[in-house]
Amino acid sequence: MNFTLPGYNEIELIENGEDMPVTLSNLDQYVSILARYILVETLKSQTSAFREGFDKVIPLQHLKMFESHEIEALVCGGSRDEDWDVKTLENNFVPAHGYSANSKSFKNFIELVSSFNSEEKRIFLKFVTGAERLPYGGRLIVRLKT
């Protein structure tokens, strides 16, 4: 392994990266550089396009008057505390692997999740999806195991 993008030896992460092997002593540096490349460099054009499009709708300099949670509410809509009543969860959770909406296990699961407080909701969704809120207009497939 060397300081190139895995699977793309022609993309050097640092100058002369193809000639620099990854060792235990520089592993942290490699992981840091690789993460930056993947999370920043590969998304630059998409980020730029998003900013340009967003700026046409709401000039970016106007966003300085808002706190981050206010921008989130403007972009994502609603409050951070979604409605997690039984009906909402039944409409957003899809049972799979032999379970149906009428399965006792699924109904028990829905009842349990509907009783979560705000912090439990956030933790649950972060664990299941990586996001802290229900997907907008989306559905979450719940795979209950026997």
DSSP file (Angstrom, degrees, kcal/mol; ACC not computed):
  #  RESIDUE AA STRUCTURE BP1 BP2  ACC     N-H-->O    O-->H-N    N-H-->O    O-->H-N    TCO  KAPPA ALPHA  PHI   PSI    X-CA   Y-CA   Z-CA
    1    1 A M              0   0    0      0, 0.0    21,-2.2     0, 0.0     2,-0.2   0.000 360.0 360.0 360.0 142.7    0.0    0.0    0.0
    2    2 A N  B     -A   21   0A   0     19,-0.3     2,-2.3     2,-0.1    16,-0.2  -0.783 360.0 -73.5-137.0-177.1    1.2    3.5   -0.7
    3    3 A F  S    S+     0   0    0     14,-1.7    10,-2.4    17,-1.5    11,-0.8  -0.329  92.9 106.2 -82.4  58.8   -0.1    7.1   -0.5
    4    4 A T  E    S-B   12   0B   0     -2,-2.3     8,-0.2     8,-0.3     5,-0.2  -0.870  85.2 -84.4-126.4 164.1   -2.4    6.7   -3.5
    5    5 A L  E >   -B    8   0B   0      6,-2.6     3,-2.9     3,-0.7     6,-0.3  -0.560  58.3-102.2 -68.6 124.6   -6.2    6.4   -3.7
    6    6 A P  T 3  S+     0   0    0      0, 0.0    -1,-0.1     0, 0.0    -3,-0.0  -0.229 107.7  11.7 -53.0 127.9   -7.0    2.7   -3.1
    7    7 A G  T 3  S+     0   0    0     -3,-0.0     2,-0.2     1,-0.0     3,-0.1   0.315 120.8  73.7  86.7  -8.9   -7.8    1.1   -6.5
    8    8 A Y  E X   +B    5   0B   0     -3,-2.9     3,-2.4     3,-0.1    -3,-0.7  -0.618  52.0 171.8-136.4  73.5   -6.5    4.2   -8.4
    9    9 A N  E 3  S+     0   0B   0      1,-0.3    -1,-0.1    -2,-0.2     9,-0.1   0.704  76.1  66.7 -59.9 -20.0   -2.7    4.1   -8.2
   10   10 A E  E 3  S+     0   0B   0      1,-0.1     2,-0.9    -3,-0.1    -1,-0.3   0.651  86.5  77.9 -76.5 -13.2   -2.6    7.0  -10.6
   11   11 A I  E <  S-     0   0B   0     -3,-2.4    -6,-2.6    -6,-0.3     2,-0.4  -0.836  72.4-161.2 -99.3 103.0   -4.2    9.3   -8.0
   12   12 A E  E     -B    4   0B   0     -2,-0.9    -8,-0.3    -8,-0.2     3,-0.1  -0.685  13.7-156.0 -85.9 132.8   -1.5   10.3   -5.6
   13   13 A L  S    S+     0   0    0    -10,-2.4     2,-0.3    -2,-0.4    -9,-0.2   0.743  82.8  15.5 -79.9 -24.3   -2.7   11.6   -2.2
   14   14 A I  S >  S-     0   0    0    -11,-0.8     3,-2.0     6,-0.1     4,-0.2  -0.912 107.8 -68.9-138.2 165.9    0.5   13.5   -1.7
   15   15 A E  T 3  S+     0   0    0     -2,-0.3    -2,-0.1     1,-0.3   -12,-0.0  -0.377 123.9   3.2 -59.3 130.9    3.4   14.5   -3.9
   16   16 A N  T >  S+     0   0    0     -2,-0.1     3,-1.4     1,-0.1     4,-0.3   0.791  86.2 152.6  59.5  31.4    5.3   11.3   -5.0
   17   17 A G  G X   +     0   0    0     -3,-2.0   -14,-1.7     1,-0.3     3,-1.1   0.776  62.1  64.7 -61.8 -28.3    2.7    9.3   -3.0
   18   18 A E  G 3  S+     0   0    0      1,-0.3    -1,-0.3    -4,-0.2   -14,-0.1   0.788 103.9  47.8 -66.0 -25.8    3.2    6.2   -5.3
   19   19 A D  G <  S+     0   0    0     -3,-1.4    -1,-0.3   -16,-0.1    -2,-0.2   0.454  96.3  83.4 -93.6  -1.5    6.7    6.0   -3.9
   20   20 A M  S <  S-     0   0    0     -3,-1.1   -17,-1.5    -4,-0.3     2,-0.1  -0.889  70.7-148.0-108.2 110.3    5.8    6.3   -0.3
   21   21 A P  B     -A    2   0A   0      0, 0.0     2,-0.5     0, 0.0   -19,-0.3  -0.407  19.1-116.3 -73.1 149.9    4.7    3.1    1.4
   22   22 A V        +     0   0    0    -21,-2.2     2,-0.2    -2,-0.1     5,-0.1  -0.767  43.8 172.4 -84.6 126.0    2.1    3.1    4.2
   23   23 A T    >>  -     0   0    0     -2,-0.5     4,-0.7     1,-0.0     3,-0.6  -0.749  49.2 -97.9-125.5 173.4    3.6    1.9    7.4
   24   24 A L  T 34 S+     0   0    0     -2,-0.2     3,-0.4     1,-0.2     4,-0.4   0.852 122.5  56.2 -60.6 -33.2    2.5    1.7   11.0
   25   25 A S  T 34 S+     0   0    0      1,-0.2    -1,-0.2     2,-0.1     4,-0.2   0.769 118.8  29.8 -73.8 -24.3    4.4    4.9   11.7
   26   26 A N  T <> S+     0   0    0     -3,-0.6     4,-2.4     1,-0.1    -1,-0.2   0.259  88.0 104.9-116.8  13.1    2.6    6.9    9.1
   27   27 A L  H  X S+     0   0    0     -4,-0.7     4,-2.8    -3,-0.4     5,-0.2   0.906  80.4  51.7 -60.2 -44.0   -0.8    5.1    9.1
   28   28 A D  H  > S+     0   0    0     -4,-0.4     4,-2.4     1,-0.2    -1,-0.2   0.915 110.7  48.9 -59.8 -42.5   -2.6    7.9   10.9
   29   29 A Q  H  > S+     0   0    0      2,-0.2     4,-2.6     1,-0.2    -1,-0.2   0.920 111.9  49.3 -62.3 -44.3   -1.3   10.4    8.4
   30   30 A Y  H  X S+     0   0    0     -4,-2.4     4,-3.0     2,-0.2     5,-0.2   0.936 111.7  47.7 -61.4 -47.7   -2.4    8.2    5.5
   31   31 A V  H  X S+     0   0    0     -4,-2.8     4,-2.7     1,-0.2     5,-0.2   0.910 113.2  49.1 -61.5 -42.1   -5.9    7.7    7.0
   32   32 A S  H  X S+     0   0    0     -4,-2.4     4,-2.3    -5,-0.2    -1,-0.2   0.932 114.1  44.4 -63.2 -46.8   -6.2   11.5    7.6
   33   33 A I  H  X S+     0   0    0     -4,-2.6     4,-2.4     2,-0.2    -2,-0.2   0.912 114.9  49.1 -65.0 -42.8   -5.1   12.4    4.1
   34   34 A L  H  X S+     0   0    0     -4,-3.0     4,-2.7    -5,-0.2     5,-0.2   0.919 110.9  49.6 -63.2 -44.7   -7.3    9.7    2.5
   35   35 A A  H  X S+     0   0    0     -4,-2.7     4,-3.1    -5,-0.2     5,-0.3   0.922 111.4  49.5 -61.4 -44.2  -10.4   10.8    4.6
   36   36 A R  H  X>S+     0   0    0     -4,-2.3     4,-2.5    -5,-0.2     5,-1.3   0.926 111.6  49.2 -60.7 -44.2   -9.8   14.4    3.5
   37   37 A Y  H  <>S+     0   0    0     -4,-2.4     5,-2.2     3,-0.2     6,-0.3   0.947 116.6  41.1 -60.4 -48.4   -9.5   13.4   -0.1
   38   38 A I  H  <5S+     0   0    0     -4,-2.7    -2,-0.2     1,-0.2    -1,-0.2   0.912 123.3  37.4 -67.6 -43.5  -12.7   11.3    0.0
   39   39 A L  H  <5S+     0   0    0     -4,-3.1    -1,-0.2    -5,-0.2    -2,-0.2   0.708 134.1  16.9 -85.9 -20.6  -14.8   13.7    2.1
   40   40 A V  T >X5S+     0   0    0     -4,-2.5     3,-0.7    -5,-0.3     4,-0.6   0.771 123.7  43.6-115.1 -60.4  -13.5   17.0    0.6
   41   41 A E  G >4<S+     0   0    0     -5,-1.3     3,-1.0     1,-0.3     4,-0.4   0.890 114.1  48.8 -62.3 -43.0  -11.7   16.7   -2.7
   42   42 A T  G 34<S+     0   0    0     -5,-2.2    -1,-0.3     1,-0.2     4,-0.2   0.700 115.3  46.0 -72.9 -16.5  -14.2   14.3   -4.4
   43   43 A L  G <> S+     0   0    0     -3,-0.7     4,-3.0    -6,-0.3     5,-0.3   0.396  81.3 100.6-104.5   2.5  -17.2   16.4   -3.4
   44   44 A K  H <X S+     0   0    0     -3,-1.0     4,-2.7    -4,-0.6     5,-0.2   0.911  84.3  45.4 -57.0 -47.0  -15.8   19.8   -4.4
   45   45 A S  H  > S+     0   0    0     -4,-0.4     4,-2.3     2,-0.2    -1,-0.2   0.902 115.8  46.5 -67.6 -39.2  -17.7   20.1   -7.7
   46   46 A Q  H  > S+     0   0    0     -4,-0.2     4,-2.5     2,-0.2    -1,-0.2   0.913 114.3  48.2 -66.4 -41.6  -21.0   18.9   -6.1
   47   47 A T  H  X S+     0   0    0     -4,-3.0     4,-2.8     2,-0.2    -2,-0.2   0.918 112.2  49.2 -64.1 -43.2  -20.6   21.2   -3.2
   48   48 A S  H  X S+     0   0    0     -4,-2.7     4,-2.5    -5,-0.3    -2,-0.2   0.916 111.8  48.4 -62.2 -44.2  -19.8   24.1   -5.5
   49   49 A A  H  X S+     0   0    0     -4,-2.3     4,-2.5     2,-0.2    -1,-0.2   0.899 112.1  49.5 -64.1 -40.7  -22.8   23.3   -7.7
   50   50 A F  H  X S+     0   0    0     -4,-2.5     4,-3.1     2,-0.2     5,-0.2   0.945 112.1  47.6 -62.7 -47.7  -25.1   23.1   -4.6
   51   51 A R  H  X S+     0   0    0     -4,-2.8     4,-2.7     1,-0.2    -2,-0.2   0.913 112.4  49.9 -59.8 -43.2  -23.8   26.4   -3.2
   52   52 A E  H  X S+     0   0    0     -4,-2.5     4,-1.0     2,-0.2    -1,-0.2   0.925 115.0  43.0 -62.8 -45.5  -24.3   28.1   -6.6
   53   53 A G  H  X S+     0   0    0     -4,-2.5     4,-0.9     2,-0.2     3,-0.4   0.915 115.1  48.5 -66.7 -43.4  -27.8   26.8   -6.9
   54   54 A F  H >X S+     0   0    0     -4,-3.1     4,-3.3     1,-0.2     3,-0.8   0.896 106.6  57.8 -63.0 -40.3  -28.7   27.6   -3.3
   55   55 A D  H 3< S+     0   0    0     -4,-2.7    -1,-0.2     1,-0.3    -2,-0.2   0.790 100.8  57.5 -61.7 -29.3  -27.2   31.1   -3.8
   56   56 A K  H 3< S+     0   0    0     -4,-1.0    -1,-0.3    -3,-0.4    -2,-0.2   0.810 115.2  36.3 -70.8 -29.4  -29.7   31.7   -6.6
   57   57 A V  H << S+     0   0    0     -4,-0.9    -2,-0.2    -3,-0.8    -3,-0.1   0.908 138.7   9.6 -87.3 -50.0  -32.6   31.0   -4.3
   58   58 A I  S  < S-     0   0    0     -4,-3.3    -1,-0.3    -5,-0.1    -2,-0.1  -0.954  86.0-121.0-132.7 111.8  -31.3   32.6   -1.1
   59   59 A P    >>  -     0   0    0      0, 0.0     3,-1.9     0, 0.0     4,-0.5  -0.293  22.0-130.6 -54.9 130.5  -28.1   34.6   -1.4
   60   60 A L  G >4 S+     0   0    0      1,-0.3     3,-1.3     2,-0.2     4,-0.4   0.798 103.5  64.1 -57.5 -32.3  -25.5   33.0    0.9
   61   61 A Q  G >4 S+     0   0    0      1,-0.3     3,-0.9     2,-0.2    -1,-0.3   0.791  95.9  60.6 -64.6 -24.3  -24.6   36.3    2.6
   62   62 A H  G X4 S+     0   0    0     -3,-1.9     3,-1.2     1,-0.2    -1,-0.3   0.722  90.7  69.3 -72.3 -20.3  -28.2   36.5    4.0
   63   63 A L  G X< S+     0   0    0     -3,-1.3     3,-1.9    -4,-0.5    -1,-0.2   0.681  77.6  80.6 -72.3 -16.2  -27.7   33.2    5.8
   64   64 A K  G <  S+     0   0    0     -3,-0.9    -1,-0.2    -4,-0.4    -2,-0.1   0.729  82.9  63.8 -62.5 -20.7  -25.3   34.8    8.2
   65   65 A M  G <  S+     0   0    0     -3,-1.2     2,-0.3    -4,-0.2    -1,-0.3   0.581  95.0  76.6 -79.8  -8.1  -28.3   36.2   10.2
   66   66 A F  S <  S-     0   0    0     -3,-1.9     2,-0.2    -4,-0.1    -3,-0.0  -0.754  76.9-127.3-106.1 149.5  -29.4   32.7   11.1
   67   67 A E    >>  -     0   0    0     -2,-0.3     4,-1.9     1,-0.1     3,-0.5  -0.509  38.0-105.2 -79.3 160.2  -28.2   30.2   13.6
   68   68 A S  H 3> S+     0   0    0      1,-0.2     4,-2.3     2,-0.2     5,-0.1   0.877 121.0  52.6 -59.3 -39.3  -27.4   26.7   12.2
   69   69 A H  H 3> S+     0   0    0      1,-0.2     4,-1.8     2,-0.2    -1,-0.2   0.817 107.9  52.5 -67.8 -28.2  -30.6   25.1   13.8
   70   70 A E  H <> S+     0   0    0     -3,-0.5     4,-2.1     2,-0.2    -1,-0.2   0.886 109.0  48.9 -72.8 -38.2  -32.7   27.9   12.1
   71   71 A I  H  X S+     0   0    0     -4,-1.9     4,-2.9     2,-0.2     5,-0.3   0.912 109.6  53.1 -64.6 -41.7  -31.1   27.1    8.7
   72   72 A E  H  X>S+     0   0    0     -4,-2.3     4,-3.4     1,-0.2     5,-0.5   0.919 109.3  48.4 -58.8 -43.7  -31.8   23.4    9.3
   73   73 A A  H  X5S+     0   0    0     -4,-1.8     4,-1.5     3,-0.2    -1,-0.2   0.884 112.7  48.9 -64.7 -37.7  -35.4   24.2   10.0
   74   74 A L  H  <5S+     0   0    0     -4,-2.1    -2,-0.2     2,-0.2    -1,-0.2   0.917 120.8  34.9 -66.4 -43.2  -35.6   26.4    6.8
   75   75 A V  H  <5S+     0   0    0     -4,-2.9    -2,-0.2    -5,-0.1    -3,-0.2   0.921 130.9  30.1 -78.4 -45.4  -34.1   23.8    4.6
   76   76 A C  H  <5S-     0   0    0     -4,-3.4    -3,-0.2    -5,-0.3    -2,-0.2   0.689 103.8-136.9 -91.6 -20.3  -35.5   20.6    6.2
   77   77 A G     << +     0   0    0     -4,-1.5    -3,-0.1    -5,-0.5    -2,-0.1   0.192  54.3  34.6  82.0 155.0  -38.7   22.1    7.4
   78   78 A G  S    S-     0   0    0     -5,-0.1    -1,-0.2    -4,-0.1     2,-0.1   0.097  94.1 -47.7  64.1-172.3  -40.6   21.6   10.7
   79   79 A S        -     0   0    0      2,-0.2     0, 0.0     1,-0.1     0, 0.0  -0.453  48.3-112.1 -91.4 167.8  -39.2   21.1   14.1
   80   80 A R  S    S+     0   0    0      1,-0.2     2,-1.1    -2,-0.1    -1,-0.1   0.703 103.5  77.5 -71.4 -19.0  -36.5   18.8   15.2
   81   81 A D  S    S-     0   0    0     52,-0.1    -2,-0.2    40,-0.0    -1,-0.2  -0.723  75.4-161.3 -98.7  89.5  -39.0   16.7   17.1
   82   82 A E        -     0   0    0     -2,-1.1     2,-0.7     1,-0.1    -2,-0.1  -0.174  29.8 -96.1 -66.8 161.1  -40.9   14.7   14.5
   83   83 A D        +     0   0    0      1,-0.1    -1,-0.1     5,-0.0    31,-0.0  -0.705  42.5 177.1 -79.4 113.3  -44.3   13.2   15.2
   84   84 A W        +     0   0    0     -2,-0.7    32,-0.1    30,-0.1    -1,-0.1  -0.217  23.5 143.4-112.6  41.5  -43.6    9.6   16.2
   85   85 A D     >  -     0   0    0      1,-0.1     4,-2.4    30,-0.1     5,-0.2  -0.325  67.8 -98.1 -74.6 169.0  -47.1    8.4   16.9
   86   86 A V  H  > S+     0   0    0      1,-0.2     4,-2.6     2,-0.2     5,-0.2   0.886 122.7  50.7 -56.2 -45.0  -48.0    4.8   16.0
   87   87 A K  H  > S+     0   0    0      2,-0.2     4,-1.7     1,-0.2    -1,-0.2   0.910 110.2  49.2 -63.0 -44.1  -49.7    5.8   12.7
   88   88 A T  H  > S+     0   0    0      1,-0.2     4,-1.0     2,-0.2    -1,-0.2   0.924 113.3  47.1 -61.5 -44.5  -46.7    7.9   11.5
   89   89 A L  H >X S+     0   0    0     -4,-2.4     4,-2.5     1,-0.2     3,-0.6   0.904 109.0  53.5 -66.1 -40.6  -44.3    5.0   12.3
   90   90 A E  H 3< S+     0   0    0     -4,-2.6    -1,-0.2     1,-0.2    -2,-0.2   0.853 110.4  48.9 -60.9 -32.9  -46.5    2.5   10.6
   91   91 A N  H 3< S+     0   0    0     -4,-1.7    -1,-0.2    -5,-0.2    -2,-0.2   0.693 120.0  36.4 -78.6 -18.9  -46.4    4.7    7.5
   92   92 A N  H << S+     0   0    0     -4,-1.0    48,-3.9    -3,-0.6     2,-0.5   0.604 104.8  70.6-111.3 -15.8  -42.6    5.1    7.6
   93   93 A F  E  <  -c  140   0C   0     -4,-2.5    48,-0.2    46,-0.2    -1,-0.1  -0.906  64.0-159.8-106.4 129.8  -41.4    1.7    8.8
   94   94 A V  E     -c  141   0C   0     46,-2.2    48,-1.6    -2,-0.5     2,-0.1  -0.928  13.6-137.6-111.7 114.8  -41.7   -1.2    6.4
   95   95 A P  E     +c  142   0C   0      0, 0.0     2,-0.2     0, 0.0    48,-0.2  -0.400  31.0 172.5 -68.9 148.9  -41.6   -4.7    7.9
   96   96 A A    >   +     0   0    0     46,-0.9     3,-1.2     1,-0.1    48,-0.4  -0.818  42.1  56.3-143.5-179.4  -39.5   -7.3    6.0
   97   97 A H  T 3  S-     0   0    0      1,-0.3    -1,-0.1    -2,-0.2     3,-0.1   0.890 131.4 -39.9  56.7  47.4  -38.2  -10.8    6.2
   98   98 A G  T 3  S+     0   0    0      1,-0.3     2,-0.3    -3,-0.1    -1,-0.3   0.334 112.1 117.8  89.9  -8.2  -41.5  -12.5    6.7
   99   99 A Y    <   -     0   0    0     -3,-1.2    -1,-0.3    45,-0.1     2,-0.3  -0.661  43.1-166.8 -90.3 150.0  -43.0   -9.9    9.0
  100  100 A S    >   -     0   0    0     -2,-0.3     3,-1.6    -3,-0.1     6,-0.2  -0.761  41.3 -95.9-124.9 174.7  -46.1   -7.9    8.1
  101  101 A A  T 3  S+     0   0    0      1,-0.3    -2,-0.0    -2,-0.3   -11,-0.0   0.709 126.5  52.1 -63.7 -18.3  -47.7   -4.8    9.4
  102  102 A N  T 3  S+     0   0    0      4,-0.1    -1,-0.3     5,-0.0     2,-0.1   0.451  80.6 120.4 -97.4  -1.4  -50.0   -7.1   11.4
  103  103 A S    <>  -     0   0    0     -3,-1.6     4,-2.6     1,-0.1     5,-0.2  -0.388  66.3-133.3 -65.2 138.2  -47.2   -9.2   13.0
  104  104 A K  H  > S+     0   0    0      1,-0.2     4,-2.6     2,-0.2     5,-0.2   0.903 106.7  51.7 -58.6 -42.7  -47.2   -9.1   16.8
  105  105 A S  H  > S+     0   0    0      2,-0.2     4,-2.3     1,-0.2    -1,-0.2   0.904 110.8  47.6 -62.5 -41.3  -43.4   -8.5   16.9
  106  106 A F  H  > S+     0   0    0     -6,-0.2     4,-2.6     2,-0.2    -2,-0.2   0.925 112.0  49.1 -66.7 -43.7  -43.8   -5.5   14.4
  107  107 A K  H  X S+     0   0    0     -4,-2.6     4,-2.4     2,-0.2    -2,-0.2   0.907 111.9  49.3 -62.2 -41.7  -46.7   -4.0   16.4
  108  108 A N  H  X S+     0   0    0     -4,-2.6     4,-2.5    -5,-0.2    -1,-0.2   0.905 110.7  51.0 -62.4 -41.2  -44.7   -4.4   19.6
  109  109 A F  H  X S+     0   0    0     -4,-2.3     4,-2.8     2,-0.2     5,-0.2   0.931 110.1  48.6 -61.0 -46.9  -41.7   -2.7   18.0
  110  110 A I  H  X S+     0   0    0     -4,-2.6     4,-2.4     1,-0.2    -2,-0.2   0.909 111.1  50.7 -60.9 -43.3  -43.8    0.2   16.8
  111  111 A E  H  X S+     0   0    0     -4,-2.4     4,-0.8     2,-0.2    -1,-0.2   0.923 112.1  47.3 -60.9 -44.5  -45.3    0.6   20.2
  112  112 A L  H >< S+     0   0    0     -4,-2.5     3,-1.1     1,-0.2     4,-0.3   0.951 113.8  45.8 -62.0 -50.3  -41.9    0.7   21.8
  113  113 A V  H >< S+     0   0    0     -4,-2.8     3,-1.5     1,-0.3    -1,-0.2   0.860 106.8  59.2 -64.7 -35.4  -40.4    3.1   19.3
  114  114 A S  H 3< S+     0   0    0     -4,-2.4    -1,-0.3     1,-0.3    -2,-0.2   0.713 101.3  57.2 -66.4 -18.3  -43.5    5.4   19.6
  115  115 A S  T << S+     0   0    0     -3,-1.1    -1,-0.3    -4,-0.8    -2,-0.2   0.508  81.0 119.0 -89.8  -4.1  -42.7    5.8   23.3
  116  116 A F    <   -     0   0    0     -3,-1.5   -32,-0.1    -4,-0.3     2,-0.1  -0.298  59.7-133.4 -63.5 142.0  -39.2    7.1   22.8
  117  117 A N     >  -     0   0    0      1,-0.1     4,-2.5     4,-0.0     5,-0.2  -0.324  39.0 -86.9 -82.1 177.8  -38.4   10.6   24.1
  118  118 A S  H  > S+     0   0    0      1,-0.2     4,-2.2     2,-0.2     5,-0.1   0.885 128.6  46.8 -56.8 -44.0  -36.5   13.1   21.9
  119  119 A E  H  > S+     0   0    0      1,-0.2     4,-2.4     2,-0.2    -1,-0.2   0.906 112.1  49.9 -67.4 -41.6  -33.0   11.8   22.9
  120  120 A E  H  > S+     0   0    0      2,-0.2     4,-2.6     1,-0.2    -2,-0.2   0.880 110.3  51.6 -64.0 -37.7  -34.0    8.2   22.4
  121  121 A K  H  X S+     0   0    0     -4,-2.5     4,-2.7     2,-0.2     5,-0.3   0.946 110.8  47.6 -61.2 -48.8  -35.4    9.0   19.0
  122  122 A R  H  X S+     0   0    0     -4,-2.2     4,-2.2     1,-0.2    -2,-0.2   0.921 114.7  45.4 -59.6 -46.4  -32.2   10.7   18.0
  123  123 A I  H  X S+     0   0    0     -4,-2.4     4,-2.2     2,-0.2    -1,-0.2   0.912 113.2  50.7 -64.8 -44.0  -30.0    7.9   19.2
  124  124 A F  H  X S+     0   0    0     -4,-2.6     4,-2.6     1,-0.2     5,-0.2   0.948 113.6  43.5 -60.2 -50.9  -32.2    5.2   17.6
  125  125 A L  H  X>S+     0   0    0     -4,-2.7     4,-3.0     1,-0.2     5,-1.1   0.881 111.7  53.8 -65.8 -37.2  -32.2    6.9   14.2
  126  126 A K  H  X5S+     0   0    0     -4,-2.2     4,-0.8    -5,-0.3    -1,-0.2   0.912 112.8  44.9 -62.1 -40.9  -28.5    7.6   14.3
  127  127 A F  H  <5S+     0   0    0     -4,-2.2    -2,-0.2    -5,-0.2    -1,-0.2   0.923 120.5  38.2 -67.1 -45.4  -27.8    4.0   15.0
  128  128 A V  H  <5S+     0   0    0     -4,-2.6    -2,-0.2    -5,-0.2    -3,-0.2   0.884 137.3   9.3 -77.3 -40.0  -30.2    2.6   12.4
  129  129 A T  H  <5S-     0   0    0     -4,-3.0    -3,-0.2     2,-0.4    -2,-0.1   0.627  88.9-117.5-118.6 -18.9  -29.6    5.1    9.5
  130  130 A G  S  <<S+     0   0    0     -5,-1.1     2,-0.3    -4,-0.8    -4,-0.2   0.316  88.7  95.9  88.9  -8.8  -26.7    7.3   10.4
  131  131 A A  S    S-     0   0    0     -6,-0.7    -1,-0.4     2,-0.1    -2,-0.4  -0.813  72.6-138.7-113.1 156.2  -29.1   10.3   10.4
  132  132 A E  S    S+     0   0    0     -2,-0.3     2,-0.3    -3,-0.1    -7,-0.2   0.395  81.7  51.3 -96.5   3.8  -30.8   11.8   13.4
  133  133 A R  S    S-     0   0    0     -8,-0.1    -2,-0.1   -52,-0.1     3,-0.1  -0.949  92.8 -91.6-137.2 157.8  -34.2   12.4   11.7
  134  134 A L        -     0   0    0     -2,-0.3     2,-0.1     1,-0.1    -2,-0.1  -0.381  59.1 -93.6 -61.3 144.7  -36.7   10.3    9.7
  135  135 A P    >   -     0   0    0      0, 0.0     3,-1.3     0, 0.0     2,-0.4  -0.397  42.5-107.8 -64.2 136.0  -36.1   10.6    6.0
  136  136 A Y  T 3  S-     0   0    0      1,-0.3     3,-0.1    -2,-0.1    -3,-0.0  -0.511  98.5 -14.4 -66.4 117.9  -38.1   13.4    4.4
  137  137 A G  T 3  S+     0   0    0     -2,-0.4    -1,-0.3     1,-0.2     2,-0.1   0.567 119.0 115.1  66.9   7.9  -40.8   11.7    2.3
  138  138 A G    <   -     0   0    0     -3,-1.3     2,-0.4     2,-0.0    -1,-0.2  -0.374  59.9-127.5-103.8-178.2  -38.8    8.4    2.7
  139  139 A R        -     0   0    0     -2,-0.1     2,-0.6    -3,-0.1   -46,-0.2  -0.968   9.1-141.8-130.9 147.0  -39.4    5.1    4.3
  140  140 A L  E     -c   93   0C   0    -48,-3.9   -46,-2.2    -2,-0.4     2,-0.6  -0.942  15.8-141.7-109.9 121.3  -37.2    3.2    6.7
  141  141 A I  E     -c   94   0C   0     -2,-0.6     2,-0.6   -48,-0.2   -48,-0.1  -0.739  14.8-156.8 -85.9 120.0  -37.2   -0.6    6.2
  142  142 A V  E     -c   95   0C   0    -48,-1.6   -46,-0.9    -2,-0.6     2,-0.9  -0.865   2.5-160.7-100.5 121.4  -37.1   -2.3    9.5
  143  143 A R        -     0   0    0     -2,-0.6     2,-0.4   -48,-0.2   -46,-0.1  -0.835   9.2-168.7-105.7  96.3  -35.7   -5.8    9.4
  144  144 A L        -     0   0    0     -2,-0.9     2,-0.3   -48,-0.4   -45,-0.1  -0.685   8.9-149.2 -84.7 135.7  -36.8   -7.7   12.5
  145  145 A K              0   0    0     -2,-0.4   -48,-0.0     1,-0.1    -2,-0.0  -0.809 360.0 360.0-106.2 148.0  -35.1  -11.0   13.2
  146  146 A T              0   0    0     -2,-0.3    -1,-0.1   -41,-0.0    -2,-0.0   0.458 360.0 360.0 -82.1 360.0  -36.7  -14.0   14.8
